[in-house]
Every structure is written in C-alpha cells, then in structure tokens.
Amino acid sequence: MKPVKKFPVLLIVSVVLCALGYVLRPLMPGLADMFRHLGFIWIGYGVFALLLKLPKETRARTVCSLTRSILSYTAVLLSVFFGLRALGVDVTASLASVGVVTLIIGFGAQSLIEDVLTGIFLIAEGRYNVGDILVLDDFRGKVVDISVRTTTLEDSGGNHKIINNSEIRNFQNRSQETSVAVSTISIGYDADLRAVEAMIADALPAMYEENRGVFLDVPQYVGVEELAGSGVVLKFIVSATEENIFAARRALNRSLKLLFDEKGIDIPYPQLTVHTK
C-alpha cells in the first residue's frame, strides 16, 4: 500500500493514541506517556512521508524514497524505546548490556547490513533511480520504490518483484540511454527495390508526425537486412524512450503495413502448395 493512501488511517490511529495518552494520564501516567509519544512519532512520520512523495524528478524521488524508508525504521525503533520505558524497563541499562547480544546478532545480520550498504552505494553512485527501467536476470520492470533493504520493480503487467539490494549485481539500466525500436518487413523479389526505397523515404516524416507520442524522431530506413527465402527483408529503426519501446515498435509495424497497403506493395508470406495424385 502506498504511503499516501495509508496516511489517513495512520493519522486517525495516531490521533487516537494521543487522545488516549491525555485521557489516561491521571490513571496510568506511564501508559499514557507511551500512547502520547507513539501518537506524535507516527503523526510526524506520516507527515514527512506525505511530503516526500511530492517530488517528480527521478533523482529527487529516489532520495525521498530512501529517506522515507529510513524514517519508517526510525519510527519503529523509537516506538519500541518508549514502549519499553512505559513498561518499566530501564532502557539505558539494557543498552549498556546489549554489547554481547549485538555481537551474537551481528553474525546473523550480515545479509541485512550488506543490503543496507549496497543500497546506499547504489543510490550514491546513481546506478539507477525511481522511474528507471531495469533488466535483472529475466525480469524487466520499472523501479517503483527503493528502500534501505530492498528495491521494487514493476513490469508492464503490474507484477512486482522485490529484490534485496545486495542481490542487485548484474543488471541493465535501460533508461540511461535512448532506446531503439526495430521493425522488419519484406517485399517480393519482383518488386522494384529502388522505387520502394524512394517511396519509403518520402513517407517516413509523415509516420513521425502520426506517432509523435511514442517516436522521438523520424524513423530511419536502415537497408536490406536479409535475402530470405520468400522475400527481401527491409529493416527500420526509430528512437524511443525505454518505457515506450514496445509501443514504438507496434506503431512502426502498423505504419509500414498501412503504407504498403496504400501503395499496393505485396508483403510475401510462406504458402503451402499441396499436390494430389
């Protein structure tokens, strides 16, 4: 659930805790103090989390995402601290004796520490930001959240993949450079190649005008890609953002098919001939 969506619930619960703190103060001062502190802590976290959702620029969103994650961990630790104090636990003395326990837990928390450190270095080095499209193993998705421990990717179908930061080693950031959509289409061997190429050159600027929403510039005719068994394969490319790479390819395919239909150019396809005796 998004922080903005759960903010009203968080605010209501925090206000209720604060109210309980003031109501119970004459009867149970310790418990009342705990409720008040918890209420103020989570109100503060909710407000900061809401403010940190405002930036639109990818780098700012990345820093805000990490900061929001750090704030959530801080809020939990403070809640535990005040909760223990309200229960009568001498937190100062407990912290003084926690050295041995920390040493024991440290051996089991190596992966956690590695996740945190890796996440900090990835963001500090600008390897990727919220909104970038990554290819990690066989998963391609947009970075929707970066926390202290994990990174969340979302594919075109809305499926989420959550990866520990320490496991993000070999990946491609497809958003750092302009992407290229590729399309191929065939013409028959009996077609006049020079005439077809001249017709294509005249039509490419119009294709760009019709698809300005996904094309970054005018499509380019690269040349003869292959002399295939059923026809001459022509190759076309067009620049697009990685987010629109598949839409750009579909639009280019459609424009080429409509152009060939309009000009009466046949697109060869394999045919099966059956002989009977």
VEXPA-71137 format. One record per residue (C-alpha): residue number from 1; chain; x negated, y negated, z negated. Coordinates in steps of 0.02 Angstrom, whole numbers. Each point is the difference from the previous one (the first is absolute). Layout:
// VEXPA-71137
atom i NUM | ch A | x X | y Y | z Z
...
END
This chain:
// VEXPA-71137
atom i 1 | ch A | x 0 | y 0 | z 0
atom i 2 | ch A | x -64 | y -173 | z 45
atom i 3 | ch A | x -48 | y -118 | z -144
atom i 4 | ch A | x 119 | y -134 | z 67
atom i 5 | ch A | x 147 | y 121 | z 2
atom i 6 | ch A | x -30 | y 63 | z -177
atom i 7 | ch A | x -35 | y -174 | z -70
atom i 8 | ch A | x 183 | y -33 | z -55
atom i 9 | ch A | x 4 | y 165 | z -96
atom i 10 | ch A | x -169 | y -37 | z -79
atom i 11 | ch A | x 57 | y -174 | z -48
atom i 12 | ch A | x 161 | y 63 | z -81
atom i 13 | ch A | x -91 | y 134 | z -100
atom i 14 | ch A | x -133 | y -126 | z -55
atom i 15 | ch A | x 131 | y -126 | z -56
atom i 16 | ch A | x 91 | y 136 | z -97
atom i 17 | ch A | x -163 | y 48 | z -87
atom i 18 | ch A | x -33 | y -181 | z -47
atom i 19 | ch A | x 178 | y -18 | z -67
atom i 20 | ch A | x -19 | y 158 | z -103
atom i 21 | ch A | x -162 | y -68 | z -69
atom i 22 | ch A | x 86 | y -156 | z -67
atom i 23 | ch A | x 154 | y 95 | z -62
atom i 24 | ch A | x -97 | y 134 | z -93
atom i 25 | ch A | x -131 | y -118 | z -72
atom i 26 | ch A | x 82 | y -19 | z -173
atom i 27 | ch A | x 28 | y 189 | z -16
atom i 28 | ch A | x -152 | y 79 | z 83
atom i 29 | ch A | x -136 | y -130 | z 30
atom i 30 | ch A | x -126 | y 122 | z 72
atom i 31 | ch A | x 119 | y 76 | z 126
atom i 32 | ch A | x 69 | y -172 | z 43
atom i 33 | ch A | x -174 | y -65 | z 39
atom i 34 | ch A | x -31 | y 149 | z 114
atom i 35 | ch A | x 161 | y -33 | z 96
atom i 36 | ch A | x -40 | y -184 | z 19
atom i 37 | ch A | x -176 | y 32 | z 60
atom i 38 | ch A | x 57 | y 132 | z 123
atom i 39 | ch A | x 134 | y -116 | z 66
atom i 40 | ch A | x -120 | y -145 | z 30
atom i 41 | ch A | x -133 | y 115 | z 76
atom i 42 | ch A | x 119 | y 73 | z 130
atom i 43 | ch A | x 83 | y -167 | z 38
atom i 44 | ch A | x -173 | y -69 | z 37
atom i 45 | ch A | x -44 | y 151 | z 107
atom i 46 | ch A | x 163 | y -14 | z 98
atom i 47 | ch A | x -24 | y -185 | z 36
atom i 48 | ch A | x -180 | y 22 | z 57
atom i 49 | ch A | x 47 | y 153 | z 106
atom i 50 | ch A | x 136 | y -102 | z 84
atom i 51 | ch A | x -117 | y -145 | z 37
atom i 52 | ch A | x -132 | y 119 | z 68
atom i 53 | ch A | x 123 | y 61 | z 133
atom i 54 | ch A | x 10 | y -172 | z 82
atom i 55 | ch A | x -158 | y -8 | z 110
atom i 56 | ch A | x 20 | y 52 | z 183
atom i 57 | ch A | x -182 | y -1 | z 56
atom i 58 | ch A | x -72 | y 177 | z -4
atom i 59 | ch A | x -156 | y -37 | z -103
atom i 60 | ch A | x 100 | y -96 | z -131
atom i 61 | ch A | x 129 | y 141 | z -6
atom i 62 | ch A | x -139 | y 125 | z -30
atom i 63 | ch A | x -74 | y -98 | z -146
atom i 64 | ch A | x 175 | y -26 | z -72
atom i 65 | ch A | x 40 | y 185 | z 15
atom i 66 | ch A | x -156 | y 47 | z -97
atom i 67 | ch A | x 30 | y -136 | z -130
atom i 68 | ch A | x 179 | y 59 | z -24
atom i 69 | ch A | x -65 | y 176 | z -31
atom i 70 | ch A | x -126 | y -62 | z -128
atom i 71 | ch A | x 136 | y -100 | z -88
atom i 72 | ch A | x 112 | y 154 | z -13
atom i 73 | ch A | x -140 | y 100 | z -84
atom i 74 | ch A | x -35 | y -147 | z -116
atom i 75 | ch A | x 183 | y -14 | z -47
atom i 76 | ch A | x 7 | y 186 | z -42
atom i 77 | ch A | x -158 | y -10 | z -108
atom i 78 | ch A | x 65 | y -152 | z -93
atom i 79 | ch A | x 167 | y 88 | z -28
atom i 80 | ch A | x -90 | y 150 | z -75
atom i 81 | ch A | x -107 | y -115 | z -108
atom i 82 | ch A | x 147 | y -94 | z -76
atom i 83 | ch A | x 104 | y 159 | z -13
atom i 84 | ch A | x -134 | y 85 | z -104
atom i 85 | ch A | x -23 | y -153 | z -108
atom i 86 | ch A | x 188 | y -7 | z -34
atom i 87 | ch A | x -6 | y 182 | z -55
atom i 88 | ch A | x -132 | y -44 | z -129
atom i 89 | ch A | x -151 | y 66 | z 92
atom i 90 | ch A | x -161 | y -94 | z -36
atom i 91 | ch A | x -45 | y -32 | z 181
atom i 92 | ch A | x -167 | y -84 | z -42
atom i 93 | ch A | x -60 | y 149 | z -100
atom i 94 | ch A | x 64 | y 119 | z 133
atom i 95 | ch A | x -97 | y -92 | z 135
atom i 96 | ch A | x -157 | y 9 | z -105
atom i 97 | ch A | x 14 | y 189 | z -12
atom i 98 | ch A | x 51 | y 26 | z 180
atom i 99 | ch A | x -179 | y 12 | z 64
atom i 100 | ch A | x -12 | y 189 | z -13
atom i 101 | ch A | x 173 | y 22 | z 75
atom i 102 | ch A | x -46 | y -117 | z 143
atom i 103 | ch A | x -155 | y 104 | z 37
atom i 104 | ch A | x 104 | y 159 | z 7
atom i 105 | ch A | x 136 | y -78 | z 109
atom i 106 | ch A | x -131 | y -82 | z 112
atom i 107 | ch A | x -54 | y 167 | z 70
atom i 108 | ch A | x 180 | y 36 | z 51
atom i 109 | ch A | x 29 | y -175 | z 68
atom i 110 | ch A | x -140 | y -3 | z 127
atom i 111 | ch A | x 121 | y 10 | z 146
atom i 112 | ch A | x 102 | y -144 | z -73
atom i 113 | ch A | x -155 | y -108 | z -17
atom i 114 | ch A | x -54 | y 47 | z 177
atom i 115 | ch A | x 172 | y -48 | z 67
atom i 116 | ch A | x -6 | y -170 | z -85
atom i 117 | ch A | x -178 | y -42 | z 53
atom i 118 | ch A | x 30 | y 58 | z 179
atom i 119 | ch A | x 157 | y -105 | z 12
atom i 120 | ch A | x -91 | y -156 | z -62
atom i 121 | ch A | x -143 | y 24 | z 125
atom i 122 | ch A | x 117 | y 35 | z 145
atom i 123 | ch A | x 94 | y -162 | z -31
atom i 124 | ch A | x -155 | y -102 | z -39
atom i 125 | ch A | x -78 | y 55 | z 164
atom i 126 | ch A | x 160 | y -33 | z 97
atom i 127 | ch A | x 7 | y 175 | z 74
atom i 128 | ch A | x 189 | y -12 | z 11
atom i 129 | ch A | x 142 | y -110 | z -61
atom i 130 | ch A | x 186 | y 15 | z -33
atom i 131 | ch A | x 83 | y 3 | z 171
atom i 132 | ch A | x -145 | y 84 | z 92
atom i 133 | ch A | x 30 | y 163 | z 94
atom i 134 | ch A | x -116 | y 142 | z -49
atom i 135 | ch A | x -30 | y 172 | z 74
atom i 136 | ch A | x -50 | y 117 | z -141
atom i 137 | ch A | x -24 | y 183 | z 49
atom i 138 | ch A | x 158 | y 39 | z 99
atom i 139 | ch A | x 107 | y -138 | z -78
atom i 140 | ch A | x 26 | y -171 | z 81
atom i 141 | ch A | x 87 | y -133 | z -103
atom i 142 | ch A | x 8 | y -179 | z -59
atom i 143 | ch A | x -75 | y -47 | z -169
atom i 144 | ch A | x 148 | y -54 | z -106
atom i 145 | ch A | x -81 | y -2 | z -172
atom i 146 | ch A | x -173 | y 2 | z -78
atom i 147 | ch A | x -12 | y 35 | z -186
atom i 148 | ch A | x -145 | y 27 | z -118
atom i 149 | ch A | x 3 | y 189 | z 31
atom i 150 | ch A | x 93 | y 33 | z 162
atom i 151 | ch A | x 42 | y -66 | z 173
atom i 152 | ch A | x 171 | y 30 | z 78
atom i 153 | ch A | x 25 | y 21 | z 187
atom i 154 | ch A | x 167 | y -2 | z 91
atom i 155 | ch A | x 22 | y 78 | z 173
atom i 156 | ch A | x 123 | y -53 | z 135
atom i 157 | ch A | x 131 | y 118 | z -72
atom i 158 | ch A | x -6 | y -80 | z -172
atom i 159 | ch A | x -95 | y 145 | z -79
atom i 160 | ch A | x -125 | y -47 | z -135
atom i 161 | ch A | x -170 | y 77 | z -30
atom i 162 | ch A | x -84 | y -44 | z -165
atom i 163 | ch A | x -189 | y 27 | z -2
atom i 164 | ch A | x -121 | y -17 | z -144
atom i 165 | ch A | x -124 | y -138 | z 42
atom i 166 | ch A | x -148 | y 116 | z -28
atom i 167 | ch A | x 65 | y 114 | z 140
atom i 168 | ch A | x 2 | y -139 | z 130
atom i 169 | ch A | x -167 | y 28 | z 84
atom i 170 | ch A | x 19 | y 34 | z 185
atom i 171 | ch A | x 137 | y -106 | z 76
atom i 172 | ch A | x 34 | y -116 | z 146
atom i 173 | ch A | x 67 | y -175 | z -25
atom i 174 | ch A | x 97 | y -27 | z 161
atom i 175 | ch A | x 49 | y -179 | z -44
atom i 176 | ch A | x -172 | y -78 | z 3
atom i 177 | ch A | x -9 | y -4 | z 191
atom i 178 | ch A | x 129 | y -23 | z 137
atom i 179 | ch A | x 70 | y 167 | z 56
atom i 180 | ch A | x 28 | y 57 | z 178
atom i 181 | ch A | x 154 | y 93 | z 64
atom i 182 | ch A | x -33 | y 115 | z 147
atom i 183 | ch A | x 122 | y 58 | z 134
atom i 184 | ch A | x -25 | y 109 | z 153
atom i 185 | ch A | x 116 | y 23 | z 149
atom i 186 | ch A | x -20 | y 98 | z 161
atom i 187 | ch A | x 31 | y -38 | z 182
atom i 188 | ch A | x 3 | y 123 | z 144
atom i 189 | ch A | x -152 | y 33 | z 109
atom i 190 | ch A | x 97 | y -67 | z 150
atom i 191 | ch A | x 25 | y -171 | z -83
atom i 192 | ch A | x -102 | y -150 | z 58
atom i 193 | ch A | x -114 | y -26 | z -150
atom i 194 | ch A | x -56 | y -176 | z 50
atom i 195 | ch A | x 180 | y -58 | z 25
atom i 196 | ch A | x 52 | y 75 | z -168
atom i 197 | ch A | x -146 | y -85 | z -89
atom i 198 | ch A | x 46 | y -169 | z 77
atom i 199 | ch A | x 181 | y 22 | z -52
atom i 200 | ch A | x -53 | y 45 | z -178
atom i 201 | ch A | x -114 | y -153 | z -14
atom i 202 | ch A | x 145 | y -114 | z 46
atom i 203 | ch A | x 118 | y 83 | z -125
atom i 204 | ch A | x -110 | y 8 | z -156
atom i 205 | ch A | x 25 | y -183 | z -57
atom i 206 | ch A | x 189 | y 25 | z 5
atom i 207 | ch A | x -18 | y 156 | z -109
atom i 208 | ch A | x -90 | y -106 | z -130
atom i 209 | ch A | x 138 | y -131 | z 0
atom i 210 | ch A | x 132 | y 135 | z -26
atom i 211 | ch A | x -94 | y 78 | z -146
atom i 212 | ch A | x -82 | y -146 | z -90
atom i 213 | ch A | x 61 | y 69 | z -165
atom i 214 | ch A | x -115 | y 151 | z 10
atom i 215 | ch A | x -132 | y -44 | z 133
atom i 216 | ch A | x -141 | y -116 | z -53
atom i 217 | ch A | x -52 | y -38 | z 179
atom i 218 | ch A | x 34 | y 50 | z 181
atom i 219 | ch A | x -14 | y 189 | z 31
atom i 220 | ch A | x -151 | y 53 | z 101
atom i 221 | ch A | x -12 | y 127 | z 140
atom i 222 | ch A | x -159 | y 98 | z -35
atom i 223 | ch A | x -5 | y 107 | z 157
atom i 224 | ch A | x 18 | y 178 | z 59
atom i 225 | ch A | x -14 | y 111 | z -153
atom i 226 | ch A | x 13 | y 170 | z 83
atom i 227 | ch A | x 33 | y 88 | z 164
atom i 228 | ch A | x 124 | y 124 | z -72
atom i 229 | ch A | x 80 | y 150 | z 82
atom i 230 | ch A | x 165 | y -88 | z 37
atom i 231 | ch A | x -52 | y -182 | z 18
atom i 232 | ch A | x -122 | y -143 | z -28
atom i 233 | ch A | x 2 | y -53 | z -184
atom i 234 | ch A | x -13 | y -188 | z -32
atom i 235 | ch A | x -51 | y -69 | z -170
atom i 236 | ch A | x 63 | y -158 | z -85
atom i 237 | ch A | x -44 | y -81 | z -167
atom i 238 | ch A | x 70 | y -143 | z -104
atom i 239 | ch A | x -58 | y -80 | z -162
atom i 240 | ch A | x 114 | y 12 | z -151
atom i 241 | ch A | x -7 | y -3 | z -188
atom i 242 | ch A | x -22 | y 171 | z -79
atom i 243 | ch A | x 173 | y -18 | z -78
atom i 244 | ch A | x 76 | y -14 | z 176
atom i 245 | ch A | x -116 | y 122 | z 90
atom i 246 | ch A | x 135 | y 131 | z 33
atom i 247 | ch A | x 132 | y -130 | z 43
atom i 248 | ch A | x -121 | y -79 | z 124
atom i 249 | ch A | x -33 | y 167 | z 85
atom i 250 | ch A | x 186 | y 36 | z 14
atom i 251 | ch A | x 32 | y -174 | z 72
atom i 252 | ch A | x -141 | y 20 | z 126
atom i 253 | ch A | x 64 | y 170 | z 55
atom i 254 | ch A | x 175 | y -71 | z 22
atom i 255 | ch A | x -59 | y -152 | z 98
atom i 256 | ch A | x -104 | y 107 | z 119
atom i 257 | ch A | x 143 | y 121 | z 30
atom i 258 | ch A | x 122 | y -142 | z 38
atom i 259 | ch A | x -128 | y -81 | z 116
atom i 260 | ch A | x -30 | y 160 | z 98
atom i 261 | ch A | x 188 | y 31 | z 14
atom i 262 | ch A | x 28 | y -178 | z 61
atom i 263 | ch A | x -137 | y 14 | z 133
atom i 264 | ch A | x 52 | y 174 | z 55
atom i 265 | ch A | x -163 | y 83 | z -52
atom i 266 | ch A | x 25 | y 184 | z -39
atom i 267 | ch A | x -78 | y 72 | z -158
atom i 268 | ch A | x -51 | y 180 | z 39
atom i 269 | ch A | x 38 | y 139 | z -121
atom i 270 | ch A | x -32 | y 187 | z 0
atom i 271 | ch A | x 131 | y 99 | z 94
atom i 272 | ch A | x 33 | y 186 | z 0
atom i 273 | ch A | x 32 | y 85 | z 166
atom i 274 | ch A | x 83 | y 170 | z -6
atom i 275 | ch A | x -19 | y 119 | z 147
atom i 276 | ch A | x 121 | y 145 | z 21
atom i 277 | ch A | x -26 | y 151 | z 109
END
